[in-house]
Amino acid sequence: MLKVLPIVGAFKSSNIKTLHILRTLSLVKNQQQFIQSQQQQQQQGSSRCYATLAAKMKKEKKPAGAGGGDTRKELNPRPQYIEERNVLWEKCKAEYLAEIAAKPRTAIKVTLPDGKQVDATAWETTPFDVASGISKGLADNTVISKVNGEVWDLDRVLEADCSLQLLKFDDPDAQAVFWHSSAHIMGEAMERIYGGHLCYGPPIESGFYYDMYLDGEGISTNDYGAMETLVKQIVKEKQHLSDWR
C-alpha cells in the first residue's frame, strides 16, 4: 500500500482570502496530456488510475448550480490510515513540544525592515506575536514571515536575535505558501471523500493541484460541489499547517 505524509489543513491568517481562492476547483492546464497518459496506461492493461484535482483562483463568482448535482459525500467511517497517521502525529508533536519547552528563554531583539527593533523572548515569541503587537490588521493580513531571509511559519517560535519580514498575500513567497497550504486543505478533503492516496501536490502559478491514486475509479466535475463544501468545513476547523515543520 502506498504510504503518504499526514495532511492537516488550515492556516492562521488567511481566512479573508480562503473562500475566494477556493471557490472554483478545476483541472490544471496540462489535463489533456494527463488524460492521454491515462488512456495509454489502460491500453497496456494497467489497472492503475491517477486522478488529479486542481484549483485556480478566479475573480468571477461561479454561478449557482453549475457543474450538475453532487455525486459524492464524505466517507463514513473515514479511511483507517487517517486515524493511524493522526496517532503517530500526536506522538511526534508531543515530543516536539517537550523539546521546545526545555529550551532556555532569553531576551532577544527582532529587527523589522524599517530598522525598528522589537523585544522578544527566544523559544517563546512567534512572528504572529510580533505582528499582533504592531496591529491586529497586520497580523490578520500576514500570510507568512521571513526570519533572516528564511521563510518562517507565523506560529513558529523565534530562536535568537534576528531580522523579521511580515509578508502579505501580494508577495510572491506568500502566494506560494498560500497555494501550498490550500493544496493541503484540498488534499485532506480528497482523502475524506475518495479514500485515495495522495501523491504530489505543489503550488503552481495562481493556484495549486494534487495528484491522487485511486484503485479502479475516477472523478467527475459533479464531485466539485461536495469537495468545495468539505474544503470550507476544514477551513472553519482552523487546523494548523504551521504544526508541520
N, C-alpha and C positions, 0 to 999 in steps of 0.2 A: 504494500500500500504506500502510495506517495505521501511523504511527510511534508507538512508546510509549517511556516512560522506562525505563532499566535497572532491573531488580529484583534485589536481593540479599536474603539472608534470615535473619538472626537477631540477637539482642541479648544483651548480655553477662551480665546478672544476672537473667534471668527464668526459667531452666530449672525452678525448683521449681514454677512455675505453668503452664508451657507445655503439658505433656501434658494437664493437667486442663482447660485452657481450649480446647485444640484438639481435644478428644476427639470432639465432635459437630459435624459440618458440616451445616448446614441452610440453607434459603432464608430471606431476610429477610421481615418481616411484610407487606410490600407485594407479595409474589409474585403474588397473584391479579391485581392491577392490571397488573403487568408482563406476565403471560401474555396477558391480554386485549389489551394493546397489540401483542404479537407477532402474535396472530391477526388483528387489524385490518390489520397490515402485509402478512400473507400474502394476505388477501383482496384487497388492492390490487395484488397481483402482485409484491410485493417479495421478493427472494431473500435478504435480509439477516436474520440470526438472531442476536440478542443473548442470550447465555446468562449467567445470574447464579448464582454460587456464594456462599454466605454461611455464617458460623459464629456461634454464640452459646454462651456458657458455660452449662453445665447441671451442677447439683450431682449428679444421679443418674448412675450409670455406664450407658453404652449396653450392652444385652445382646449377648453374643457372637453373631455371625452375623446380626444384624439388618440389614435392607436388601437381603438377597439376595446372590448371588455377584458378585464384581468382574468388570467387563467391560472395564476399561481397564488399560493398562500405560504406563510411561514411553516416550516416543518414542525410537527409536534408528535413525538419528542424531537429535540434537536439532535444532530449527529453526535455520536458518543465521543468523537475525537475532540469536540469543543470543550466538554467538561474535563476530559483528561488533560488537555492543554491548560485550562484555567487553574487546575490544581497545581501543575508544575509552575505556572507563572506566579501564583501566590507564594509558593515556596521561595522562588528566586527573588521576588520583590521583598519579602521579609528579610532575607539575607542582605540585600542591598541597603534597606533602611537601617538595619542594625550597623552596617559598616559606616554609613553616613553619621549616625547618632554618636559613634565613637570618635569622630573627628574633632580636633580642638577648635573651639570657637574663638577666633581672634578678630580684632578690628582691622578692616581693610578699607581702601579708597577705590571708588569706582569713578572713572573719568569718562564724561559724556563727550560727544562730538564737538560741543561748543567750548570745551575746556573746563567746564564746571565739574567739581568733584563732589561725590555723594558718599557719606559714611555708610558702611555696611558691615556685616558680620560673615566671616568665612564659614562655609558649610551650613549656612542658615538663610541668608538673604538670596532671593532669586531676582532675575531680571524683571519679572512681573511686579515684585515688591517695589523695585526702583521706579518702574513706570507708574505704579499706583501712587507713589509718593510725590510724583510730579503733577499728575492729574488723572482723574478717572477716565476722561475721554481718551487720553493717550494709552492708558492700559487696555481699554476696550478695543482700540483700533490697532494695537500692535499684534502682528501675526507671529513674529519670530524675532530673536535678537542675535547679535554677533558679539562674542567676547574675544577680545584680542584678534579680531578678524575671522574667528571661527563661528560658524552657525551654531546657535546655542538655544535649547528649548527654554521657553519662558518660565517653566517651573523647575528648571534645573538649578541647583544651588551654585553660587559663585564660590570659588575656591581660594582666591588670593587677590591682591591688587590687580586691577585690570581696566581695560577700556571697554566701553559698552555702547553698542548701537541698538536702537529700537526700531525695527523695520515694519512699515505698514504694507498693505497689500500692493501699493504701486511700485514697490521694489521687486526686481526680478527674482531675487533669492527668496523673498517672502511668498511670491506667487508659486515658486517651485515647491516650497514647503506646504503651502495650502493645498495644491493639487495632490501632493503625496499623501497628506492627511485625508483628503477626500477619497483617494483611492482605497485607503484602509477602511473607511466607513463603508464604501460600496462593497469591498471585499467581504466584510462581515455580513452584510445583507445577502450577498451571493451565497455564502455558506449556509445561512439560515433559511434560505428559500430553496436552493437547489441541492444542498448537501454535497457539492462538488469539492474538488481540491484546488486551491488557488496555486497559480504557477508564477506569474510575473505581472507586476502592475505599477509601472513608474508614471510620473507626471510627464505630459507632453505639452506642446505649445497650446496654451489656453485651455488645458483640460487634463484628462487622465484616463487610464483604462486598466482592466485586469483580465488576464488570461485565466481560464479555469478548465480543469479536466473533468469531463462528465463521461460516465460509462453508459453508452447506448442511448443517449437522448441529447436534444439540443435546446435552444431557447427561441423565444418569439418576441416580437415587438409588443405583443399583447401582455407580456410579463412586466413591462416597464412601469405600469401603474402600481403594481404590488411592490416593485423594487423601490420606487420613489417614496411610497408610504412608509416602508420599513427604514429607509435611509433617514427620513425626517424623525422617526421614532428614536433611532440610535443617536442622532444629534441631540435630541432633547434629554437623553440619559446623561449627557455631559461626561462620557468616559474620557480618560486622559491618555492621549497618544504620547504625551511627554513622559509617561512612565517607561516607555521603551527607549532606552539609550544604547 
